[in-house]
Amino acid sequence: MPLDCLLVFPYMLSDDPTQKRKRSPFPPLGLMYVAASLRQAGYKVEILDCTFMQSIEQAEQIVRKTEARYIGIHSMITLTRNAVALAEAAKSAGKTVIYGGPDPSTAPDKYLKKGFGDYVVMGEGERTAVELIRALDRGEIPLDVKGLVFLTGEGSIVTTPARELERDLDSILSPARDLIDNEHYKEVWRADHGYALTSVMTTRGCPYGCFFCSEKLVFGRRYTVRSANNVVAELEDIIRKYGYDRVWFADDIFPLRKERTLQICKEIINRALDFTWSCLARADLVDEEALASMKQAGCDIVFFGVESGSQRMLDAMNRMMTIEQIASGVSAAKRVGLKVHAFMMVGFPGENYESLKQTIEFLKELSPDEFSFTVAYPLPGTELFHMIEPIDEQLEWRDPSENRLLFESNIPEWGLKFAVWKAKYEFYLYRRIKRGQTIFRVAFILFKKPTDIVLRLSVPKEAMAPKLSKCAIMSEVLARLPR
């Protein structure tokens, strides 16, 4: 049977400076879901996973030579360059190019107007991809396929009606893990971390509206779940068939519904599945009972989006949680024996010296086991994107971990990076003191005072007021209403 579809994941470890040092590759979960649906529909599908390739030219050669009629390319904002290069190679060989993924879903014109894409699948792709290819095989213009953006022969862009969000996630086939090189993934993870990790998605969407997050543009402002039995059946397959011993739950909020969380944990224990796992959670939605159950079922670390130690900044981000709730959730996780990773963000519009200082102090107070910082990133289609004036019209980091300031701010980029550097070293010195290593007290004092001065000089006391979106204005109005 000839190959119908080649699905391409253009991420390359060799292009990612951070991952070159400590390799933590994740498989192309979205493409594996689409592949499973296409295969069920009778198409022969392969996945070209570029993760372990050494050059984009190697992938371009495969794309040019494949017999597949359709080339599906997954893209994110940090993968645009590779995605477009592969699309150009495909078009030069007479292939039909179909884009999907978060960035094409939020900025389809960017991919079509470059001249190397024919179709963009918006949001969830399993059903859209099948219907699109069936229509193309019949020689039809796919006007009746929902969730598409495409070019006409005259070069104009057509957008079909949005596809309804999938409500029955149990009806979607498990990702086609047999189409990727699982042994290579396991080998890299074991060599660098001592375990073999893969990712699993048990929910889609997020009901919250953080202004920096693009999740609503892909999966919507909803929270749709897979049943506990459906989730654990996939986990059993991953562990016993494919040989992984660690899982990252890639949900935006894994333990949002407590009863479902308890059911999944109970089923993991009942099936005696021996693996460890981690997930992302909101600190205001967890309690000790759920966290203890997660710990018993193999969870060893929870990732919380803390973002800032300033309530003013949390409100500006539309985080819909308080400093006190974050502290309470982190404490609960620690009490049941879970490790905590705190995600922090600097540079969101409205950031100033006081808010950065509050973030550093709050980080020390929380004392997470791990933490990481990022500079606020204006993803297309988000409220943050509409608040700012871009410095670079391309609005992209050159690599996934670049942390470049992409918009006009009264805080210079070096000032934000200095704040992050200060936070890291001040945190570790403070932790040593708290552990009784008083020899570090002098080093802490000598470090803190001069770096406070540099931070104060680099960051204005009052931040430039951001341009407010309609959503942000409404948030401010609601905040002033009596409670």
N, C-alpha and C positions, 0 to 999 in steps of 0.2 A: 504493500500500500504506500503510495507516494506521500511525502511529507506535505501537509497543508499549511501549518502555522509554526513559525519560529518565534518564540517569546523571548525577548532580550532584556536582561538586567545589566545596565551599563556601569554599575559601581565596580571600582577596582581598588583593592587594598594598596596597590603600588602607587596610587594617586593620593592617598590619604596619609599625611605625615604622622598623625597621632596613631593610626592603626598600624603603621610600619613598625612602631616601637612596641606596642602591646596589642596584638591582633585579637579582635573580638568580632569576627564577621557574623552577620545574620543572613540567613537565606532569604530569597525573594518570595516572601509569603503570599503577597498579592498575586504574583504571576502563577504561583502554584495553584491557587484557587481558580483562576481563570483557566488554566490548563486542564484541571479536573473537569470543569464544565464543558469545555470544547471537546474533550475526549469522550465524555458521556454522549455528546451530540453526534458522535461518529467521525470526528476529525482526528487525523494523526498530528500530534503536537510534540514539539521538543522545546526545552528551555536552554538558551545560551546564557549561562551565568558567568559574567566576566570577572567575578570577585577575585579569582586567583590568577588571572591573566597578567602578563607583564607589560602589555602595550595595547592601546586601542586599535592599532593597525592589525593586530592578530584577530581581533573580533570583527573588524571591517572585512577582512578577507573571508571569514566564515559566512558573513551575511551576504557577500556578493556571490559566493559559490553555492549557497543552499538552494535546494529545489523547491523550498517552501514558497507558496504564492503570496502569503501574508506574513508581514514582519510586525509583531507587536512589541512596542518599546515602552518600558516603565521608566518614568522620570520623576525626579524631585528637583528642587531648586538648585541643589549642589551638583546635580548630574546633567544639567542642560547641555554642557559642551559635548560630553560623550554621547548623549542621546541623539543630538542633532548630527554629529559625525556619523553615527551608525545609520541614521535615517538617510543621510546623503548617499552612503554606500549602497543601501538597499534600493533607493530610487534609481541610482545609476545602473542597477542590474534589472530594472523593470519591475520591481516588487511594489506591492501596495503596503503603505506604512500606516500603522494604527498606533497612536500614542495613548497611554493611560497613566494613572498615578496621580499623586497630589498636586504637582505643579501644572501639568497639562489641564487638570480639572479646574484649577483656579485661574489659569492664564492660557486658554486654548489658542488665542490669536497668535501668541508668541511662537508657537510650534507650527502653526499652519502657514503663517506669513513668511517664514524663512524659506518656504518652497520645498521642504523635504518631508512634509507630512500630508496625508490624505484625510485621515479621520482622527478625532480625539474622542475617547470614551470618557464621559464625565462621571465621577464618583464610582459607585460599585460597578464592577465590570463583568461579572459572571454571565448574566443573562444578556446584557447588551452585546457582548462580544459574539455570542452564539447567533443572535438575531442579525447582527451586522454581516457576518460572514455568509450566513444563509442567503441574505438579500443580495450580496455581491455575487455569489455563485449563480443566482438566478438572473444576473444582469440588470438588477433593479437599482435605481437611486434610492438609498435607504431613508426616505423621508418619514416612513412609518416606524422607524426604530427609535425608541425614546432614549434620551441620554446621550445624544451625539452632537458634535460640532464638526462640520466638514466643508471642504472647498468644492464649489461647482466648477464646471469646465471653463467658465468665464472668469474664475478667480474670486468670486464673491463667497462670503462665509455664510453658511446655513446652520442654524441651531434648532434642533428638534425639541419637542416638549421634554421636560425633565422626567426621568424615570422615578416611579414611586420607590421609596426606600424599602429594602427587604425587611419584612417583619418576622419571617420564620427562618431563623438562621440554622435550625436543625435540618432544613430541607436542602441546604447547600452542601455539596460534597466536601469531604475533607481535602485539604491541599494535596496535590500530586507530588509527594516527597520523593517518589521513585525517579523523578526527572532531574534531580540535582545530585551532585557528588557528595553524599552524606559522609562518606569515609574521609574525604578531604577536610570537610568542616570539623569533624570529630578530631582528626589528627591535629589540626591547628589549635583548637580549643584545649585539648589535653596537653599539648606541648607548652602552651603559654599560661594556662590557668589550672591544669590538673584535673579538669572535668570536661565533658562533652555537652555543650549547650545548644539548644535550638529554641525557636520562638513559637508561641501558640497564641491565637487570638480567640477569646471566648465571648467578646461583646463587640458591638459596633456603635460608635457615636458617643456623645457626651452632652448631657442636658445643661451644662454650665456654659458661660459665654466669655471666657477670658479673652481680652482684647488682642493678645499676641498669638492666639491659637487658630489654626486653619482647619481644625477637625470638622467644624460644622459645614465647611464647604465640600467635604468629601463624604462623610457619613451622616451629616445633619445633626440638628439639636435634638437628638432622641437618644435613648439608651435601650438598645435591643440586645437580648441575651440568648445564648445557647443554653439548653438544659444541662443540668449537672451530669446526667448519664451520657449525653452526647459529648461533653467536654472530656470526661474521664475516659471514655472509649478511645478518643484520639490520643490522650496521654498514654494509655496502655500500649497502643500501637507504636508510639514514638519510643517508648522505653524498651519494650520487649521485642519488637520487630527491627527497629532501626538502631538500637543500642545507645541512645542518649541517656545521660544520667542527671541532666539539669535542664530546667525550662525557664524561659523568660516569658511571662504573660504580657503580651504586647498591647493589652487593652489600655485605654486612657485612664479608666478607673476600674480596676478589677473588683474590689470589694464594695461596690456601691450598694448592692442589695444584700443585706446581712444574711437573710435566710438562704439565699442561693449560695453565698460564700460558705456557709456552714454545711450545706448539702454536698458541695464539691469536695470539701475537706473530709467529710465523713465517708464519701465514696472512695476517695484516694486511700484512706486508711483501710476500709473494708476490702479493697482489692489488693492490699499489701504492695502498693507500688512504691518502689524504693528509689526515690530521686529527691533532689532539692530544687527549690524554685524561688523566684522573686517576682515582684509586681509593683506597679505604680498605683498609689492611692492618694486620696485627699485626707489630710490630717483631721479635718472636721467631721469625717464620716466613719471613723473607726472607733471601736471600743475594745475593752480587754477580752471579752468573750470571743469575738470574731478573731482578734489577733492571736489569742491563745490557740484557737482551733487551727488557724493557718500555720502556726509554729509546729503543732503536733503533726500536721499533714506534710511537713517538709519545707515550709517557707523559712528562709533564714535571714532575709533582708527585705525591707520595704523602702520604696523610693517615694519620697514626698516632694511635691512642688511647693517649696517654701517661698521662693522668689525674692522676698524682701523682709527686712525687719521693721519697716515703716508701715504703719497702718494706712497712712496717706497714700503710699505707693501701691499697696495691695488694693485699695479702693480705686485708684487710677487705672489699674490693670483689670478691674472688674472681677477680682478673684472671689468675691462673695464669701469671705471667711475672715476671721479675726486673728490677731497675733496670739491671743489667749487660746483659741481653738487649735492653732498649730502647735503651741507648746504642750497642750494637753494630749494631742494625738501622738506626738513624738514620745512623750513620757510613757504613755500606755504601751507603745511598741517596745520600749526599752524594758518595762516592767515584766513583760512576758518572755523576754530573752531574745527578741528580734533585733537585728542590726538595723540602722537607719542611714539612708543616703538622702541628703538634702540638695535639691536643685535650686540654685540661686540665680538671680538675674540682675544686671545693672544696666543703667542707661535708658530705661523706659522714660518717655516724655514726662517731665515733672521732677526727675531725679535731681537732687542737690547734695550739698555737703552733709547736711543733717541726716538725710535719708540713708546715705551711704554709711555714715557712722552708726546709725541705728541698725543697719543690716549686719555690720561687723560685730556689734555688741550682741545682737540676737543670735548670730551664728555661734558665738562663744557660749551663750547661755544654753542653747539647744544641745550643744556638744554631740553632733551626729558622728557616727562611725566613719562616714565618708561624706564628701560634698563636692559639688562642681559648680562652676560659674559660666554664664554665657552673657554676651552683650545682647540687648534687646534686638530682635531680628524682625523686620517688617515684611512678613510673608504676604504676597499679593492676595487681596480679598479680605484680609483681616481688618479689624477696626484700627489697629496700630498702623497699618499701611495707609489708611486714609487720614491719619493724624499728622503725618510727617511730610517734610520736604526732602526728597531723596538727594543724596550727594552724587550717586552714581546711577544713571538711568538703567543700567543693566540690573541693579539691585540684587546682586548675587555675591556670595562668598566664593572665592576661587577654589577652596577645598572645604570639606564638611566641618572642620574644626577651626576655621580661620579666626572667628570672633572679631570681624572688622565692623566698625561703625558705618552704617550705610545711609544715615540721614542727618540733616542739619540739626546740630545740638549746641547748646552753650557750654556743654562739657566736652572737652577735647577727648579724642580716642585714647590718647596716652594717659589722660587722667582716669578714665574708666579702668584701663588695664593696670594702672598703678593701684587703684582701689582694690582690685582683685588680688594683686600680688600682696598688698598689705594685709588683706583679710586672711590669706592663706598662712602667712608666716606668723601673724599675731595670734591666730587660732592655735597653731601648733605649739607656740611658746606658752600660751595660756593653759593649754591642756597639760603640758609638762608640769606646770606649777600646781594645778589641781590634783595631779597624781602624786604630789608630795616631793617633786624634784625641785626643791627651793633654789638650787643653784642657778636655775633659769630665770629667777625673779629679776635679777639685775639686767640680764639680756632683754627681758620683756620691757623694762622701763626704758632702756637705752634705744630699743627699737620703736616703741610706741610713740613717744613724744616727737621725735623728728619726723616720723612718717605722718603724724597728725598734721604737722605744719605744712608738709608738702601737699597733702591731700587738700587742705584748706586753701592753699594757693592755686591748686589746679582746678578746683571745682567751685563755682560760684555759690554764694550763700543762698541766693534765690534763683531757682531754675526758670528758664524760659517757659512761659505757658504754652502748652501744646495746642495745636489746632484740634478742636473737638469734633468728632463725628456726631451724627444724629443720635446714635446709640449711647455715646458717652454723655451727651447733653441730657438725655432722658435719665441716665444713671444718676447724674448730679441732682436732677429734679426730684427723683424718687428718694435720694438720700436726705433731702431736706424736709420730706413729709413726716408728720408725727408718727411714732411707732406705737 
